[in-house]
Amino acid sequence: MSTPEPENGNDFRDLQLLIRSHVPILVVETHDENRAREMMTRLAIRETLPLFVWTVTEGLQRLGFGEVPAAEALLEPEAMLKAIKAQRERGLYVLCDLHPYLSEPRLVRLLKDVALRYRELGHTLVLLSHRLDIPPELTRLAARVALSLPDEEEIMAIVREEARRWQEANGGRRVRTDNRTLAQLTRSLRGLTHADCRRLVRNAIFDDGSITESALPEMNRAKFELMDLDGVLSFEYRTEQFADVAGVSRLRAWLEQRREAATATGTPEVDRPRGVLLLGVQGAGKSLSARAIAGAWGLPLLRLDMGALYNKYIGETERNLRESLRSAELMAPCVLWLDEIEKGIGTAESDEGVSRRVLGSLLTWMAEQRGGVFVVATANDVSLLPPELLRKGRFDEIFFVDLPDEDTRAEIFRIHLRRRGVASEGIDVGALAAASEGFAGAEIEQVVVSARYRAAAAQQPLDSAHLATEIRATVPLSVTMAERMDALRRWAAGRTVPAN
């Protein structure tokens, strides 16, 4: 059994005040049904109210002493509500998972009948579910109650309790961990219910009796899955390290200066770095850099596909954005990658103002959020970005990621050869770097991939000749889109900081 919450807690006081204020319908949205029902039981005892709980599988049951109605006759919602309406003894009724039936007019009317006769009946109806959309007829008769999520102190108490359980079950052996990992763990579990926190902590401890830093990425992924999102926001399990990113030395130095402020628990909110905009040519390493920021800082990486935000139904696009940003705050501290941001807020003539509303919502959130979400926005086409986004202060800095120079191209060749188990000592990397002028990092990677296929087809080991042949066969984007790249460089000069 988990330790019950104190009756002087904020959630308990709020519910008690609403019951004493004679609000006829309370709407409680939570995934933690057990916690909510325990709280209702203590409220009923404190207020000396008979407590009834209804589920579609067990019918209407009275908890504690007193006459128990015939549950089999009250499995159906309509029969249950008619029985409540006919009951003259004042009571607290917790109705679990009634949400699928709230589209039926007769049930809505029955709920309204009970609520409107509160002075006569004195019944308080508690609609308890993971998600509830209240019909318009009931909105003025109902009050929503959001149960608070555990703070870091409560999460630490859960960790200690689960560690003590493991210790008792394993002959007094102590759970192995350290203070730094515990601090990261409590930050990672913020935004989850008490029950979900307990389950994830238990899974981490009971595996091998330890809480290690290596277990945190898996815990972050499990937390993200519990948040039950619709696919607009994705958890990127694979991150990178800057050791696998060639160039971007200025960006790397800038990030290193802010690493402690972005990851430390005691950092004042006003001093937390807010984010960067990575602008540059396609294939130059913006996405790789976004992954490397999360990997270097040891933070979970969330990717918001700006193009996938849009929905044909009015208001759904804005709702997708709001829910994604709220989910990012629940995952904080984290890195939020706004991939190809121009696709979501770029200037468009035919979207009936949706882009402007999305932009407004995003800018407001960026200005107000202080919860440890570091935003990394990537963009290829600056001409589609609205001036409001580029104004000084929206991002901490705007970096321009240009095509790699010769030294960087040589390093990119070495990285991709090393990843594929090819020793670069026998390959003239310097000559290849010189021959691949104007190539982006992604194009160099494709040269390596194609050269390996060519060598395998000829049943030969990969050598410089295979790579040089592929370089000559490739027309880089810097040639096919030379005019647009020149325009991008001219715009970036003086307006952005070179990443390399």
N, C-alpha and C positions, 0 to 999 in steps of 0.2 A: 504494500500500500504506500502511495506517495503521501508526503506530509501535507495535511490540509492547510489551505491559506488562512491567515488570520481574519477574523470577522471585522476588523477595522481597516481592511484593505480597500482601495479605491473602488474596485469593481463591486464588492459587497455593499459598500455605502451607497453607490449610485443606484443599484437595484433596489435597495431598501427604501431610498428616497422616492423612487418612482412608484413603488407599491403603496407607500404612505400617502403619495400625492393622488392616488386613485386613478392612475392611468390604466385603462382597461386592457390594452394589448401591448405587450413588450416583444420586440423583435430582436432576437439574439442570433447573430451570425458567427459561427465558430466551427472549426473542425474538431475541437476538443469537447465533445459532447459529455464525456464523463466529468470533466471539471465543472462544466455548466450545471449539470444535474446535482453534483455535490453541493454547489453553491446554493441552488434552489432549495435543497433539503435543509441546509442551515438557516436559510431565510424563513422557510415555513416554520421551523422550530422557534426562531426568534420572534416572529410575528404571530405565533400561535394560530397558524392557518393549516387546515387539512391540505395535503399535497397529493395531486393526481398526476400521473404520467401516462401519456398515450403514445403508442407506436402501432403501425399498421399490422405488426406481427403478433402483438400481445394484447391489443385493445387498451381500454382505459383501466388503469390499476391505481388503487389508493395505497399510498405508502404509509407504513406505520400501522396504528391501531384504527379500528373502525370497520364498517361494513364495506366489503369489496364488491363492486358491481360485477355482473356476469360478463367477463371479458370477451367471450365468444360472440356475444350479441353486439359488441361495440367495436369490432375491428374496422368497420366501414366508417370513414370520416363523417358522413352525414348522420349516421346513427349516434356516433359519439357526440357530435355538437348538439343534437337534439336532447341527448341525456343531460349535457351540461346546462343547456337552456332551461330544462325542467327542474334542475337541482336548486333547492332554496337555501342550502347551507353555503355560506361564503367559502370560497376555496381558491387555491393557486393551482392552475392547470398548465402543465408543461406538455406541449404538443410537438413531438419530434418528427421532423421531415414531413411537414404538411405541404411543402412547397409544390409538389407535382399537382396538387388538387386545387391550387388557388386560381386556376383558370375556369373553374366551374361556378357559374353564377349562383346556384343554390347554396353552395358552401360559403361563398363570400357573403351572401345575405345572412346566413346563420351566424357567422362570425360577427357581422355588424349588429345583428339582433342582440347577441350576448353583450357586446360592448355598449350599445345604447341603453341597455337596461342595467347598467352598473349600479346605480343608486338602489335599485330593487334587489339585485342578485349579489353584488359585491364580488363577482368573479374577476380574477386577473388571469388572462390568457397569455402564455409565454410561447411564442412561435420560435422553435429552436431548430436550426438547420445550418448547413455549411454555406448556403447562399439563399437569400430570400428577396424576391421582388414583390412588394406589397401592392395589391390592386389600389387604384386611385380612391375607391370608395372607403378604404380603411386608413388612408394616410393620416388624416386628422385625428384619428382615434388611437393611433399607435405611436410608440416611441422606440427608436432604435438604440440598442445597447451594444457597444463594441467592447468585448472583453480585452483587457490589456494583455500584451505579450510580455514575457519575462525580460527584465533588464539583465545586465551583466552580473549583478550581485546574485539575482535569483538563479541565473544559469550556473554560476559557480556553486551555489548550494546544491543544485541538481547533480553536478559533477561529483561533489564530495559524497553525496548520498549514494550514488551508483558505485563509486569507488569503495565505499564502506561495505556495500552489499557484496561486491566481488571479493573483497578481503575476507569477509566472514565465510564465504563459500569456498575459499581456497586456502584454508589453514592459516589465516593471518598474514599471507603475503601481501605486500603493499603494491599498489598500482604504480608503474614506472612512468614518470613524466618529468617535465621541468616547467619553471614559471613562465618562460617565453612561449612555450607551446600552449600552456593553459590560457594565457592571455589571448593568443590567436584563436583558440578554440571558442572562447566565450564570445569574441567578436563575430566569428563565423556563424554562430548559432542564433544571433539576434534576428528577430523577425519571424521566428517559429513559435508555435504554441508550446506550452509546458510539456504536453504529452510527446510532441515530435522531438523536442530537445532531449527528453529523457530517452526516447528510443534510439536516437542517433548516438548519444553518449554511451548507452549500454552496448550498442553494437561495436563501438570503437574499443571499449574496455574489455568486453568479454571475449574478443577475438584472441588476444594474447596477453592481457593484463597490462597493457601499456597504452599511453596516449602520446604518439610521436608526430613530428611535423610531417612525415611522409603520408600520414593518414588524412591530413586536412583537405587535399584536393578531392578525394573521394567523398568526404563529408560535405564539401561545398556542392558537389554534383548531386548528392542525395537531397540536400536542402533545396536546390533549385527544382528538382523533380517534384518535391512535396508542394511547391508553390503552384503547380498545375496550370502552366501557361499554354497559350494557343499556338505557339510556333513563331510568333513575331520576334520574340526575344529568345536567344539560344545560349546555352552554357557551352563555352568553348573549352573542352577538356584539355586540348593540346595547346600549350603555350610554348614560347621559345626563350632562349637566353641570348643576350647580346653577343656572346661568343660566336653565335651562328649568324650574326648579322654584320655584313661588311660595311664599312663607312659609318655614316651618321654620327660622327664623333662629337659634334656640338650638341646634338640632341641627347646623346648618351650622357655627356657631362652635365647638361641641364637637369636631366632626370635624377642623376646620382645626388645632386645637391638637395633635391626635394624628397628623396626616398624616405628619410626618417619622418618627415612631416606627414607624408602620405600614409604611412603604415603604423605610426606610434599611437597608442591609445590615449595618451595624455595631451595630444596636440590640440591647442585652442582651435575652435571651429574657424575663426577668421583667418588663421594662418595655414589652413590646409590648401594644397594646390588643387585647382579646380579642373584643369584640362588643357589640352593642346589640339590645334588643328594641323593635320599633316596634309599639305597640299603638294601635288607633284604629278609627274608623268606616270602613265600606266606602267606597271611592272617594275617600278624603281625601288620598291621595298616598303611602301606605307603599311600594308597589311602585316607584313613580317615585323615591322617595328611595333605595331599595336600589340601583337602577341608577345613580343619581347618585353614590353613595359610591364605587362602582367606577370610574366615569368621572372623578371629581375626583381620585382617588388614582392613576389610571393603572394599575389592577390588573385582571387577568382576573376575570370574574364567573361563578360557577357557581351554578346554581339547582337546589336539591333539592326536588322536588315531594313533600311529606310524604304526601299522599294516595296517591301511586303506589308508596310503599314496600311496601305490604301485598301478600302473596302467600298463596295458599291452602295452600301446602305448608309443613309444620312446619319452622321454622328459616330459611326463605328470606327472611322479612322482616328478621330480624336480620342475615342475611348481606348483604342489599341495603344496609342502613345502614352496616355495617362497611366494605364495599367503596367506598361513596360517600365516607365520611369519609377513608379511606386515599387515595383518588384526589384529594381536596381537598388533603391534605397534600403529595402529589406535585406539585400545581399551585402550591403556595405560593411567593411571597406572593400571596394572592388573597382575594377576597371570596366567602364562601359564604352564599348567600341561602336560608334555610329558609322557604319560602313556605307561608303558612297553617299554621304549626307545630302548631296545635291539632288538625289533622286527623290528624297522625301520633302524637301523644302525649296527646291529650285523654282524659279519663276515659271509659271505656267498660265496660259490664257484660258484653258478649257476645263479647269477642275472646280469651277464655281466657288472659288475662295478657300477650298480645303487646304491648299498649301500655305496660305496666309494664316489660317487658324492653327495649323500644325506648327508653323514657325513661331507664332505668338506663344503657344503653350510651352514649346521647348525653351524659348528665351526666358520666359518667366521662371520656369523650373531651374534653369542654369543660374539665374541671378539669385534665387532664394535657397536652393538646396545647400546644406552644409553638413551632410551626413556621411562624408567620406567616399562619395562616388567620383572617381577621376575619369573625366570624359576624354576619349581619344576619337576625334572625328577625322575621317579620311575623305578626300575629295580629289577628283581628276579634272573637273571642268569648273574653273573659277568664274566663268561667265554666267553660270547658272546660280551662283550663290548670291543671296540678297545682301545688300550693304549692311543691314542690321546685324547680321551674323558676324561680319568681319570687323565691326567697330571695336576699337581698343577696349579691353575689359571683358569681352565675352569669353575669350579664352586667355589663359595666362600667357600663351605665346603661339604664334603661327610659324611653323617651320616649312620650308620648301625643300622637298626631296627631289633632287635633280638626278639626271643620269650619272652613273658612277664614273669617276676618273680612272686613269690607267691602273694606278696602284689598287684601287678598290675593285676593279674588274679582275685583277690577278687574284685578289683574296676571295672573290666570289667563285672563281674557277676552283681554287683550293678547297673551299667549303663543300661544293657540290661533288667534287671528286672524292673527298674524304667521306661524305655521307654514303657514297656508293662503294666504299671499300677499295678505291683506286688510289694507289700511291702517286702523289704529284711529283715526286723527285725525278721520275723518268720522263716527265712531260715538260715541255718548254712553256711554262705558264706565262712568262714575260712576253714571249712572241705572240701567244694567243690573246693576251690582254691588249697588245698594240693593234692586232688585226681586228679586234672586236670594238673598235671605237664607235660610239653611238648606240651600243647595245644596252638595254636595261637588264637588271638582274634576272628577271624572269626569262628573258631571251637567252641569256648565258646558260641558265639551267636547262632550257630546252635544247641548246647546242650539245650539252653534255649527254642528255638523254638520247638524242638522235644519234650521236656519235657512238654510243654504246650499242645501239641497235645495228648500226652499220658494221661495227667491229665484230659483233656476234654473228651476223649474217656471213661475213667473210671468214669466220672461225679464226679470228686473230685477236690478240690482246689490244686493248684500247691504247692508242698512242696519239702523239701530237698531230699526225697527218689526218687521222679521222676527224679530230676536232676542228682542224683548219678547214677541211672540206665542208663541214657543216656551217662554219662561219661564212664561207663564201656563198653558200646556198641560201643564206638567210638575208632577207631584206628587213632591217629593223624598223620599228615604229618611228624612230627619229627621222627616217627618210620618207616613209609614206605619209606621215603627218607633220612634216617639218614646219609648215607655216603655223600650225596651232601650237606646237611646242615653243617656237620662237616667241609667239605672242604671250604664252604663259610665263616664259622667263622674263620678258620685259615687264609684265605686270608684277611679278614677284620681286624684282630688283627694287630695293628700298622699302618694300612693304612687309617683307618676311625675313626670317632668320634662316640662313642656309643650314640644313641639317648636317652637312658634312664639313 
